């Protein structure tokens, strides 16, 4: 046999060994004895050290295939191995109750949910039995109250603009006296309830027009009135709570 033919034999053996080691070919599909006999026949005909090295690599590769076969046999013979066919037959012969028992014993959930216990069901039933009927729990809405004088803010457009201008002038004057900063609550709550409502209403329009700015202390939550354009950060809407004092009617 020519050297080229022997090189092809070595290459085929080495490729087969690589496929087995990578799991692409079952090690028991390789006829190791036949390949070793073929290599033995060619060994006396080797003419160069390169051929000797390839022959040695081929023999070592076939030995590694034998190791793979041995590992497979040891695994199958161990107590940890269970044939998949036996498992399938066992599952098919079990009744649903037995399957549920096996699942319960082997289940290891990563989270735990509290189940409904008889005590919990008893407490729930007692709650619904003692709960008054809906008709007795429903509250009637209180009768509508007539708004006090000034609640409807009955202003014409001209009167409203005049009120805005007066409020703006007064606010800017106070800001000038206080160094450009004034607590919102202090400015708004300075009189009767509906007067305070009117003042807060006018302030909302002034703030929308940009004629006054509001700033909020992130630590205390306190809201301040400041000169126009002096508020820090990106402009945004702000909700201001407004409550009726205890002494107001």
N, C-alpha and C positions, 0 to 999 in steps of 0.2 A: 504494500500500500504506500502511496506517495505521502510526502510530508503534508501536502495540502489536505488530503483526506483525513489524516490523523488530527490536524488542527481543527477541522470541522467537527470531529468526534468530541474533542476536548471542549469546544465552544458549546456544543449541544448539552453536554453533561453539566457544565458550569451554569448555563442558563436554566436548566431544570432544577438544579440545586437552589438557585436564587428564587425561583418561583415557589418552591416548597417553603423556604424560610420566610417568605413574605405572606404565606398563607393562601396563595393563589392556586396551589395544587395540593391535593391530599397526599401526605407522605407514603401512604400504603398503595398509591397508584404507581409508584416508582418501583421497577424491578431492579433492586439494588444488586442482586447476585448476578444477573445477566450483564449489567453494565461493568461490574468488577471483572468478570471473565473477559469482556471485550478489551478492557484496559490492560489486563494481564497479557493478552495475546499481542498487543501492540508494544508492550514495554521493551522487549528485546530489540525492536526495530527503531527505537529512538536514536536520533543522530545528533541532537544538539541539546545544550543545557536549557534552552527555552522550552523544548518539548518535554524535558524531564520535569521542569517546574510546573508546566501545565498538567502533566500526569499526576504530580503530587497534589496540586490543588483539586483536581477532580476526585482523587481518592479521599482527601479530607472532606470534601463536600458531600460525598456519598456517606461518609461516616456521620456527618451531622444529620443527614436524613434518617439514619438508623436511630440516632438519639431522639429525634422527633417522634419516631414510631414508638420508642420505649416510653417516652413521656405520656403519649396518648394511652398506652396500655395501663400504665400506673394510675392515671387519672380515672380510667374506667373501672379499675379494680378497687379503688379507694371507697371508703364508706360515705364520703361526701358526694359521690356521684350518684345521680338517679336518672335512669334512662327516660328521656322525654316521652317515649311510647307508654311506659308504665304509668307515668303521671297522667297522661291523657286518659288511659283506661280507668284509672282510679277515680278521676273527676267525673267521668261519664257514669260510673256506677253509684256515686254518692247521691243521696236524696237532698232536696233543697235545705232541709234543716241541718243536715250534717255539713253541707257546704258553708252555711251561715256560721256554724260553730267554728269551723276551721278559719274562716275569715276573721272572726272576732278574736281568736287566740293569736293570730299572726299580724293583726292590724296594729300599726304604730303611727297614729296620726301626728302631724307636726303641730297642730293646734288642738285645743280642747274646747268643746262647747257644752255648756251646762244643760243637761237633759231635763225634761219635764217630769218631776217626781209626783207621787200621789199627794204629798203634802202641799206642793205648789198648786195642783189641780183643786184640792179642797179649799185652799185660800182664795183661789180665783172664783170658785162657785159661791163661796160665802160672800164675796164682794158684790157679785152681781145680784144675789138674792137680797142683800141688805140695801142695795142702791135704790133711792127713791125713784118713782116714775119720772119720765122726762117732763111731763106736764107740770109736775111740782117743782122741778129744778129750773125751769125756764123763767128767766127774769124779764119783766116787761120794761121796755124802754121808758125812761122818765119823760114826762111831758116837755114839749119844746118850750124853751124859755125865750121870752122876748129880749132881744139884744138891748143893751143899754145905749144911751144916747152917744152917738159918735162911732158906733160899731160898724155901720155901713159905709163910713168914710164918704159922705155925699159931697164930693168936690167936683167942680168943673175942671176942664183942662187948664184954664188960666189960673184958677185957685190952686190947683195941684202944683203947677210950676212955681208959683209964688211960695208955697209951703216948702218945696224942695230947696229953693234959693235961700230962704230964711234958715232952714236947717243946716244947709251947707255952710253958710256964713257963721252961724253959731258954733258949729263943730270945728271949723278951721281956727276960730278964735281960741277955743279951748285947747286945741292941739298946740297952738303957738304958746299958750301959757304953760302947758305941761311938757314942753320940750319935744313935741311931735309924737307923743305916745299917750294913749288913754284907754283904760279898761272899758271894754264894751258894756259889761254889766253895769258899771258905775255910771256910764253916760246915759244908758237907756232907762234904767229904773230910778227915775228922779221925780215921780209924781203919781197921779192916779193911774189905775190900771190901763184904762183906754188911752190915756195920754202916752203911756209907755208903749202900748201897741202901735199907736200912730207914729211914734218916734222910730221904732224898730222897722216899721213899714217904709218910712221915708229913707232910712239908712240903707235898706236893701236896694232901693232904686239908685241912690248915690253910689253905692259900691258897684252896681252893674254898669253905670256910666263911667266908672273909673275916676270919680271925683273924690273918692275916699277908698282907702285900702284896709283890709283886715289881715292881721298876723296872729298866728297861734303858737304859743309856747309848747314845743313837743314834750317837755318834761312835766309841766303842770296842767296842760290842756287849757290854760287861760287864753282868752281871745282879746286882742287889742285893736283899737282903731289907730291908724297911722296916716301920715300924709300920703297923698296920691303918689303911687309909683314907688313907695318905700318898702313894700312887703317883699321878703326874700323868697326865692324859689320860683317854680313854675306856677303861673296863674291857674287857679282851680276854684270850683264851687265849694262853699262851706255851709254846713248846716248849723244853725245856732238855736239851741233850745230856749224856749220862752215860757216861764211859769207864772202863774198868778199868785201874788203874795197873800199871806194869811190875813192881812188887814184889809185887802181889797174886796169889794162887794161883787 
